[in-house]
Amino acid sequence: MNYRLHSHRNALTILQNEPEFREAWEEIQHILRNVTDERLIDCFQTNFANKNKSLSTSINRLLKEDFDSFGWSTESAIFQEPKYQDSRSDYWRLDMAKDDISIEVAFNHATVIAWNLLKPVLASELNHVQKAIQTQLGVIICATQDLKAAGNFDGAVGTYEKFIDHLRPMMNQLSVPLLIIGLEAPSSFYLSERKVGNKKLGEIIMIEDIT
């Protein structure tokens, strides 16, 4: 997929230039480029065409599969205390982590944008609750407004543009470097919505087929 980048507290400069981050940054870029239109179509039609109306679950699945193949830890707990390690909830968990980098894939409601931004900060800062992981930099992967529309995301989903809007008011709270990655819309297709009974489902529409 194509994507946009917004760097908070020099995150991009650090990823590109600090030796301890370069390999992980190369992996992140490779994984994002590997989420091709063809793979998205196949994943959606095979797994979600009769279940979901949105492309978000397909993107999530491909990203997690690819990060796992590169040895990234998934669903990593931030804290060690058992009450913060509920495996049924992602509230105190990171989506992925490796080499001092926390990653959140954020396709959820706009009201939790601030929490998605704060989780990598909690993972990177010292805390009076015993830590299970200690990172130094956070990466947030989210949808641009164009992907939200083309992927038939729920109207309440927070976008790349809104994540960026949160950075200035939260500057003092977001004390660690954060890279916001906004995924762009597919170039060859989009999802329309169809209704089957009481269910809303997505339908792949190839752009070259539109006349």
ZIURCOR-V690056 format. One record per residue. N is the residue number from 1. PHI is phi in radians with two decimals (999 if undefined). PSI is psi in radians with two decimals (none if undefined). OMEGA is omega in degrees with one decimal (NA if undefined). Layout:
BEGIN
n=N phi=PHI psi=PSI omega=OMEGA
n=N phi=PHI psi=PSI omega=OMEGA
END
This chain:
BEGIN
n=1 phi=999 psi=2.60 omega=169.3
n=2 phi=-1.38 psi=2.73 omega=-176.8
n=3 phi=-2.70 psi=2.81 omega=175.0
n=4 phi=-1.93 psi=2.72 omega=-178.9
n=5 phi=-2.20 psi=2.43 omega=170.9
n=6 phi=-2.32 psi=2.17 omega=-173.2
n=7 phi=-1.78 psi=2.22 omega=176.8
n=8 phi=-1.97 psi=2.25 omega=-178.2
n=9 phi=0.95 psi=0.79 omega=172.4
n=10 phi=1.11 psi=0.49 omega=-177.1
n=11 phi=-1.04 psi=-0.78 omega=-176.5
n=12 phi=-1.15 psi=-0.72 omega=177.6
n=13 phi=-1.04 psi=-0.73 omega=179.7
n=14 phi=-1.14 psi=-0.81 omega=-178.7
n=15 phi=-1.09 psi=-0.66 omega=-176.5
n=16 phi=-1.37 psi=-0.45 omega=-168.6
n=17 phi=-2.07 psi=-0.42 omega=-178.9
n=18 phi=-1.46 psi=2.17 omega=-173.6
n=19 phi=-0.95 psi=-0.63 omega=-176.0
n=20 phi=-1.24 psi=-0.23 omega=-178.7
n=21 phi=-1.88 psi=-0.29 omega=-169.7
n=22 phi=-1.04 psi=-0.80 omega=-177.2
n=23 phi=-1.11 psi=-0.76 omega=179.5
n=24 phi=-1.13 psi=-0.66 omega=178.7
n=25 phi=-1.15 psi=-0.70 omega=175.7
n=26 phi=-1.07 psi=-0.70 omega=178.1
n=27 phi=-1.11 psi=-0.76 omega=179.9
n=28 phi=-1.03 psi=-0.81 omega=-179.6
n=29 phi=-1.11 psi=-0.73 omega=178.6
n=30 phi=-1.07 psi=-0.77 omega=-178.5
n=31 phi=-1.11 psi=-0.74 omega=179.5
n=32 phi=-1.13 psi=-0.74 omega=178.6
n=33 phi=-1.16 psi=-0.47 omega=-176.9
n=34 phi=-1.37 psi=-0.19 omega=175.6
n=35 phi=-1.47 psi=1.37 omega=-175.1
n=36 phi=-1.45 psi=2.88 omega=176.0
n=37 phi=-1.00 psi=-0.72 omega=-178.2
n=38 phi=-1.09 psi=-0.78 omega=179.1
n=39 phi=-1.15 psi=-0.69 omega=178.9
n=40 phi=-1.10 psi=-0.78 omega=178.5
n=41 phi=-1.05 psi=-0.82 omega=-179.2
n=42 phi=-1.09 psi=-0.77 omega=-179.3
n=43 phi=-1.12 psi=-0.77 omega=-178.7
n=44 phi=-1.15 psi=-0.83 omega=-177.1
n=45 phi=-1.19 psi=-0.58 omega=-178.7
n=46 phi=-1.35 psi=-0.65 omega=-169.3
n=47 phi=-2.01 psi=-0.46 omega=-167.0
n=48 phi=-2.27 psi=-0.09 omega=-174.9
n=49 phi=-1.03 psi=-0.55 omega=-179.3
n=50 phi=-1.80 psi=0.25 omega=-177.6
n=51 phi=-2.19 psi=-0.76 omega=-169.6
n=52 phi=-2.17 psi=2.75 omega=176.3
n=53 phi=-1.74 psi=-0.15 omega=-170.7
n=54 phi=-2.01 psi=2.70 omega=176.3
n=55 phi=-1.43 psi=-0.12 omega=-173.0
n=56 phi=-1.07 psi=-0.69 omega=-178.1
n=57 phi=-1.19 psi=-0.60 omega=177.7
n=58 phi=-1.18 psi=-0.75 omega=178.2
n=59 phi=-1.11 psi=-0.79 omega=179.0
n=60 phi=-1.00 psi=-0.82 omega=-177.5
n=61 phi=-1.08 psi=-0.84 omega=-178.0
n=62 phi=-1.12 psi=-0.72 omega=178.6
n=63 phi=-1.09 psi=-0.80 omega=-177.9
n=64 phi=-1.16 psi=-0.68 omega=177.3
n=65 phi=-1.07 psi=-0.77 omega=-175.9
n=66 phi=-1.28 psi=-0.70 omega=176.6
n=67 phi=-1.10 psi=-0.69 omega=177.7
n=68 phi=-1.09 psi=-0.67 omega=-179.0
n=69 phi=-1.16 psi=-0.40 omega=177.2
n=70 phi=-1.64 psi=0.14 omega=174.9
n=71 phi=1.48 psi=0.28 omega=175.8
n=72 phi=-1.33 psi=2.46 omega=174.7
n=73 phi=-1.30 psi=2.37 omega=178.6
n=74 phi=-1.96 psi=2.62 omega=-179.2
n=75 phi=0.92 psi=0.83 omega=-177.3
n=76 phi=-1.37 psi=2.22 omega=176.8
n=77 phi=-1.22 psi=2.47 omega=177.4
n=78 phi=-1.44 psi=-0.66 omega=-175.7
n=79 phi=-2.04 psi=2.73 omega=-177.5
n=80 phi=-1.52 psi=-0.48 omega=-175.8
n=81 phi=-1.06 psi=2.33 omega=-174.8
n=82 phi=-0.93 psi=-0.63 omega=-176.5
n=83 phi=-1.21 psi=-0.24 omega=176.4
n=84 phi=-1.80 psi=0.22 omega=-177.0
n=85 phi=-2.12 psi=0.52 omega=179.2
n=86 phi=-1.06 psi=2.01 omega=-176.7
n=87 phi=-1.22 psi=-0.24 omega=179.9
n=88 phi=-1.48 psi=-0.15 omega=-174.9
n=89 phi=-2.26 psi=2.53 omega=176.4
n=90 phi=-1.77 psi=0.25 omega=-173.4
n=91 phi=-1.05 psi=-0.76 omega=-179.6
n=92 phi=-1.91 psi=0.50 omega=-178.6
n=93 phi=-2.17 psi=2.62 omega=173.0
n=94 phi=-1.63 psi=2.60 omega=176.2
n=95 phi=-1.17 psi=-0.81 omega=178.7
n=96 phi=-2.55 psi=2.70 omega=176.2
n=97 phi=-2.72 psi=2.53 omega=177.6
n=98 phi=-3.04 psi=2.51 omega=172.9
n=99 phi=0.85 psi=0.85 omega=176.8
n=100 phi=1.20 psi=0.32 omega=179.2
n=101 phi=-2.08 psi=2.26 omega=172.5
n=102 phi=-1.72 psi=2.44 omega=177.3
n=103 phi=-2.25 psi=2.32 omega=171.4
n=104 phi=-2.08 psi=2.25 omega=172.1
n=105 phi=-1.72 psi=1.95 omega=-166.0
n=106 phi=-2.03 psi=1.58 omega=175.4
n=107 phi=-1.98 psi=0.45 omega=-176.0
n=108 phi=-1.76 psi=-2.95 omega=-170.5
n=109 phi=-1.07 psi=2.51 omega=-178.5
n=110 phi=-1.03 psi=-0.44 omega=-178.4
n=111 phi=-1.20 psi=-0.27 omega=179.2
n=112 phi=-1.84 psi=0.26 omega=175.9
n=113 phi=-0.98 psi=-0.80 omega=-178.2
n=114 phi=-1.06 psi=-0.71 omega=179.4
n=115 phi=-1.18 psi=-0.70 omega=176.6
n=116 phi=-1.06 psi=-0.62 omega=177.7
n=117 phi=-1.27 psi=-0.59 omega=-175.7
n=118 phi=-1.36 psi=-0.49 omega=-177.2
n=119 phi=-1.02 psi=-0.80 omega=176.1
n=120 phi=-1.11 psi=-0.49 omega=176.2
n=121 phi=-1.18 psi=-0.78 omega=176.7
n=122 phi=-1.04 psi=-0.65 omega=-179.7
n=123 phi=-1.25 psi=-0.38 omega=-174.8
n=124 phi=-1.78 psi=-0.40 omega=-179.4
n=125 phi=-1.62 psi=2.72 omega=171.6
n=126 phi=-1.18 psi=2.69 omega=-176.2
n=127 phi=-2.61 psi=2.64 omega=179.1
n=128 phi=-1.33 psi=-0.20 omega=169.2
n=129 phi=-1.56 psi=2.31 omega=-175.5
n=130 phi=-1.04 psi=2.28 omega=-174.9
n=131 phi=-1.48 psi=2.56 omega=171.8
n=132 phi=-1.75 psi=-0.29 omega=-179.5
n=133 phi=-2.58 psi=2.59 omega=178.1
n=134 phi=-2.34 psi=1.91 omega=179.7
n=135 phi=-1.95 psi=3.11 omega=-179.3
n=136 phi=-2.18 psi=-0.27 omega=-172.9
n=137 phi=-2.64 psi=2.56 omega=-178.3
n=138 phi=-2.07 psi=2.58 omega=175.6
n=139 phi=-2.20 psi=2.22 omega=176.4
n=140 phi=-1.93 psi=2.14 omega=176.6
n=141 phi=-1.84 psi=2.10 omega=-176.0
n=142 phi=-2.47 psi=3.13 omega=-176.9
n=143 phi=-1.71 psi=2.36 omega=168.0
n=144 phi=-1.23 psi=2.93 omega=177.1
n=145 phi=-1.05 psi=-0.63 omega=179.4
n=146 phi=-1.14 psi=-0.74 omega=177.4
n=147 phi=-1.17 psi=-0.69 omega=178.2
n=148 phi=-0.96 psi=-0.75 omega=-179.9
n=149 phi=-1.27 psi=-0.85 omega=-176.2
n=150 phi=-1.22 psi=-0.51 omega=-179.3
n=151 phi=-1.59 psi=0.08 omega=178.0
n=152 phi=1.00 psi=0.70 omega=177.7
n=153 phi=-1.20 psi=2.75 omega=175.4
n=154 phi=-1.04 psi=2.52 omega=-177.0
n=155 phi=-1.08 psi=-0.38 omega=-177.0
n=156 phi=-1.57 psi=-0.04 omega=-177.4
n=157 phi=-1.15 psi=2.37 omega=176.6
n=158 phi=-1.29 psi=2.46 omega=-175.9
n=159 phi=-1.95 psi=2.91 omega=174.9
n=160 phi=-0.87 psi=-0.79 omega=-178.4
n=161 phi=-1.08 psi=-0.68 omega=179.3
n=162 phi=-1.30 psi=-0.57 omega=173.8
n=163 phi=-1.03 psi=-0.79 omega=-179.7
n=164 phi=-1.08 psi=-0.68 omega=178.8
n=165 phi=-1.06 psi=-0.48 omega=-178.6
n=166 phi=-1.36 psi=-0.32 omega=-169.0
n=167 phi=-1.18 psi=-0.77 omega=-176.8
n=168 phi=-1.17 psi=-0.85 omega=179.4
n=169 phi=-1.09 psi=-0.46 omega=-177.2
n=170 phi=-1.79 psi=0.30 omega=-175.7
n=171 phi=-0.90 psi=-0.79 omega=-177.8
n=172 phi=-1.21 psi=-0.55 omega=179.6
n=173 phi=-1.37 psi=-0.60 omega=-178.1
n=174 phi=-1.58 psi=1.36 omega=-167.8
n=175 phi=-1.53 psi=-0.04 omega=-179.1
n=176 phi=-2.03 psi=2.78 omega=178.1
n=177 phi=-1.10 psi=2.35 omega=178.9
n=178 phi=-2.32 psi=2.34 omega=173.4
n=179 phi=-1.91 psi=2.11 omega=178.0
n=180 phi=-1.68 psi=2.12 omega=-179.9
n=181 phi=-1.94 psi=2.07 omega=179.2
n=182 phi=-1.80 psi=1.98 omega=-179.2
n=183 phi=-1.30 psi=2.35 omega=-179.4
n=184 phi=-1.51 psi=2.87 omega=178.5
n=185 phi=-1.16 psi=2.61 omega=173.2
n=186 phi=-1.00 psi=2.62 omega=-177.9
n=187 phi=-1.56 psi=-0.35 omega=-172.0
n=188 phi=-1.95 psi=-0.12 omega=-178.1
n=189 phi=-2.74 psi=2.94 omega=169.4
n=190 phi=-2.54 psi=2.95 omega=177.9
n=191 phi=-1.81 psi=2.20 omega=168.4
n=192 phi=-1.70 psi=3.05 omega=-177.4
n=193 phi=-2.01 psi=2.37 omega=175.7
n=194 phi=-2.26 psi=2.69 omega=-178.8
n=195 phi=-1.93 psi=2.22 omega=176.6
n=196 phi=-2.13 psi=1.84 omega=-173.3
n=197 phi=1.12 psi=-2.15 omega=178.1
n=198 phi=-1.68 psi=0.06 omega=-176.0
n=199 phi=-1.73 psi=2.48 omega=171.4
n=200 phi=-1.74 psi=2.14 omega=-177.1
n=201 phi=-2.15 psi=2.69 omega=177.0
n=202 phi=-1.55 psi=2.65 omega=177.8
n=203 phi=-2.37 psi=2.21 omega=180.0
n=204 phi=-1.19 psi=2.23 omega=174.5
n=205 phi=-2.11 psi=2.03 omega=178.8
n=206 phi=-1.36 psi=2.29 omega=-175.3
n=207 phi=-1.15 psi=-0.64 omega=-178.7
n=208 phi=-1.21 psi=-0.26 omega=178.7
n=209 phi=-1.46 psi=-0.17 omega=-176.2
n=210 phi=-1.47 psi=2.19 omega=179.7
n=211 phi=-2.10 psi=none omega=NA
END
